[in-house]
Amino acid sequence: LKQTPAEDNPIFLPTDSESDWMLAKTFVRNADFNLHELRAHLLRTHLLAEVFTVALLRNLPIMHPLYKLLMPHTRYTLMINFLAQKFLISQDGVFTKFASSGGEGMFTILRRALSSITYRSLCLPDDISDRGLKDVPNFFYRDDGLELWNIIYSFVQGTLSYYYKNDEMVKEDNFLQAWIRDIYIHGYFCEENTGIPTVLNTVDELLKFVTMVIFTCSAQHSAVNTGQPSQNF
């Protein structure tokens, strides 16, 4: 249960006393709760969605096809995040006061989690492949998630391919390039090792990135949010 192996830090087993085994499982579930809520839920869906949304509002006119495509998926992001900041993670917020991480620990976890985010980890097909999970049996998150990813990609392709006929049209769209640059600078602090693109040069790059944005704001958030009752309790 401690960070460093030692004589006073044993490995607990089901063969230990009932109370010891229950306490060990409680510690693990508590740690998992904090990581799930802060890393998987808050950071990798809510806060990333806010980055995408603010960049959208800053850089794209309302008549731009990408604005029209993304706005239905981001229209409530700022409102829900404002409520979360006010009632959950503020100085007097529920999470700050009652979760074991507390306020200081919460930001430590978020900083460490941010440093581990890469573009490939946000793109489900790449993430599944990189983590060696392609052949794990009965992995429903992978199976359902990939199906949804492909559906979203097909939708994005059918929409944006109507406006972007070739790679040059992507390169020459100054609004689009300002949007992706804003995300890179203010969302990922110009960290090159994240793999987040600074420019979009091809139609394929555009389709993949927009698919990732919509997947993050919709399917991925549903996966980590809707399962909270069983995950946490």
C-alpha positions in Angstrom: 0.0 0.0 0.0 3.0 2.3 0.3 5.2 3.6 -2.6 8.4 1.7 -1.7 8.7 -2.0 -1.0 9.9 -2.7 2.5 9.4 -5.0 5.4 6.6 -2.9 6.8 4.9 -2.8 3.3 3.7 -6.4 2.7 1.8 -7.8 -0.3 -1.7 -8.6 0.8 -3.4 -11.8 -0.3 -7.0 -13.2 -0.1 -5.5 -15.7 2.4 -4.9 -12.9 4.9 -7.5 -12.0 7.5 -10.8 -10.8 6.2 -10.3 -7.3 7.6 -6.7 -7.0 6.2 -7.8 -8.2 2.8 -10.8 -5.8 2.8 -8.6 -2.9 3.9 -6.2 -3.6 1.1 -8.9 -3.8 -1.5 -10.4 -0.5 -0.2 -7.1 1.3 -0.6 -6.7 0.0 -4.2 -10.3 1.0 -5.1 -9.8 4.4 -3.6 -6.6 5.0 -5.6 -8.3 3.7 -8.7 -11.2 6.2 -8.0 -8.9 9.1 -7.8 -7.0 8.2 -11.0 -10.1 7.4 -12.9 -11.9 10.7 -12.0 -8.9 13.0 -12.4 -7.0 11.3 -15.3 -9.5 9.4 -17.4 -12.5 11.5 -16.8 -11.6 15.1 -15.9 -8.4 15.6 -17.8 -8.7 13.3 -20.8 -12.3 14.2 -21.6 -13.6 17.4 -19.9 -10.5 19.5 -20.0 -9.4 18.3 -23.4 -12.9 19.1 -24.7 -12.5 22.6 -23.3 -9.2 23.1 -25.2 -10.9 22.0 -28.4 -13.9 24.2 -27.7 -12.1 27.4 -26.8 -9.8 27.0 -29.9 -12.9 26.5 -32.0 -14.6 29.7 -30.7 -11.4 31.7 -31.0 -10.4 30.8 -34.5 -13.3 29.6 -36.7 -16.2 31.7 -38.0 -19.6 30.3 -37.4 -20.1 29.6 -41.1 -17.0 27.5 -41.3 -17.8 23.8 -42.0 -15.6 22.6 -39.2 -17.4 25.0 -36.8 -20.7 23.6 -37.9 -19.5 20.0 -37.6 -18.0 20.4 -34.1 -20.3 22.8 -32.3 -23.0 20.1 -31.6 -20.4 18.1 -29.8 -18.9 21.0 -27.8 -21.8 23.3 -27.2 -22.2 22.4 -23.5 -18.6 21.9 -22.7 -17.9 25.3 -21.1 -21.0 25.2 -19.0 -20.4 21.8 -17.5 -16.7 22.6 -16.9 -17.7 25.8 -15.1 -20.0 23.9 -12.8 -17.2 21.3 -12.2 -14.7 24.0 -11.3 -17.2 25.7 -9.0 -18.7 22.7 -7.2 -16.2 19.9 -7.5 -12.5 21.0 -7.8 -12.6 24.5 -6.3 -11.0 25.1 -2.9 -14.3 24.3 -1.3 -15.4 21.7 -3.9 -16.7 18.3 -3.1 -13.7 16.5 -4.7 -11.2 18.8 -3.0 -12.7 18.4 0.5 -13.7 14.7 0.4 -11.5 12.8 -2.0 -8.3 11.4 -0.6 -6.2 13.3 -3.1 -7.3 16.6 -1.7 -6.6 19.8 -3.6 -2.8 19.6 -3.6 -2.7 15.9 -4.6 -5.3 16.5 -7.3 -3.1 18.9 -9.1 -0.1 16.7 -8.7 -2.0 13.8 -10.3 -3.2 16.1 -13.1 0.3 17.4 -13.9 1.7 13.9 -14.1 -1.2 12.7 -16.2 -0.9 15.6 -18.6 2.8 14.7 -19.2 1.7 11.2 -20.3 -0.9 12.3 -22.9 0.1 11.7 -26.5 -1.8 12.1 -29.7 -1.7 8.3 -30.3 -3.1 7.7 -26.8 -6.2 9.8 -27.8 -6.8 7.9 -31.0 -8.4 4.6 -30.0 -7.0 2.4 -32.8 -3.5 3.6 -32.1 -3.9 3.3 -28.4 -5.3 -0.2 -28.5 -2.4 -1.3 -30.7 0.3 0.5 -28.7 -0.9 -1.2 -25.4 -1.0 -4.6 -27.0 -4.7 -5.1 -26.5 -5.8 -6.0 -30.0 -6.2 -9.7 -29.3 -7.4 -9.7 -25.7 -10.7 -11.7 -25.6 -14.0 -10.2 -24.4 -12.6 -6.7 -24.3 -15.8 -4.8 -24.9 -14.4 -1.3 -24.5 -12.1 -2.1 -27.5 -14.8 -3.8 -29.5 -17.5 -1.2 -29.0 -15.1 1.7 -29.0 -13.5 0.8 -32.4 -16.9 0.4 -33.9 -17.9 3.8 -32.7 -14.6 5.3 -33.8 -15.2 3.9 -37.4 -18.7 5.3 -37.4 -17.5 8.7 -36.4 -14.7 8.6 -38.9 -17.1 7.7 -41.7 -19.4 10.6 -40.7 -16.4 13.1 -40.5 -15.1 11.8 -43.9 -18.5 12.2 -45.6 -18.9 15.7 -44.3 -15.4 17.3 -44.6 -14.5 15.6 -47.9 -17.3 17.6 -49.5 -15.4 20.8 -48.5 -11.8 19.7 -48.8 -11.2 18.1 -52.1 -7.5 17.8 -51.9 -4.5 18.4 -49.5 -3.9 21.9 -50.8 -7.3 23.1 -49.6 -6.4 21.9 -46.1 -3.0 23.6 -46.1 -4.5 26.9 -47.4 -7.3 27.1 -44.8 -5.9 29.7 -42.5 -8.8 29.3 -40.0 -8.2 25.6 -39.8 -4.5 26.0 -39.3 -5.1 28.7 -36.6 -7.4 26.3 -34.8 -4.9 23.4 -34.7 -2.1 25.7 -33.7 -4.1 27.1 -30.8 -4.7 23.6 -29.6 -1.0 22.8 -29.7 0.1 26.0 -28.0 -2.5 26.4 -25.3 -3.6 22.8 -24.8 -0.3 21.0 -25.0 2.1 23.9 -24.2 4.1 23.3 -27.4 5.3 19.9 -26.1 6.7 18.2 -29.3 6.9 14.8 -27.7 3.1 14.6 -27.4 2.8 14.0 -31.2 0.0 16.6 -31.3 0.1 18.1 -34.8 1.0 21.8 -35.1 -0.3 22.0 -38.6 -2.6 19.8 -40.8 -1.2 19.1 -44.2 -3.5 16.5 -45.7 -7.1 15.6 -45.8 -6.3 12.3 -44.0 -4.7 14.2 -41.1 -7.7 16.4 -40.8 -10.1 13.5 -40.8 -8.2 11.6 -38.1 -7.8 14.6 -35.8 -11.5 15.7 -36.1 -12.5 12.1 -35.4 -10.4 12.1 -32.3 -12.0 15.4 -31.1 -15.6 14.1 -31.6 -14.7 10.7 -30.1 -13.1 12.3 -27.0 -16.1 14.6 -26.5 -18.7 11.9 -27.0 -17.9 8.2 -26.9 -14.9 8.4 -24.7 -16.6 10.6 -22.2 -19.6 8.3 -22.1 -17.3 5.3 -21.5 -15.6 6.9 -18.4 -18.6 8.9 -17.1 -21.6 6.6 -17.5 -19.8 3.7 -15.8 -19.0 5.7 -12.7 -21.5 4.1 -10.3 -20.1 0.6 -10.9 -16.6 1.9 -11.1 -16.6 3.9 -7.9 -19.0 2.0 -5.7 
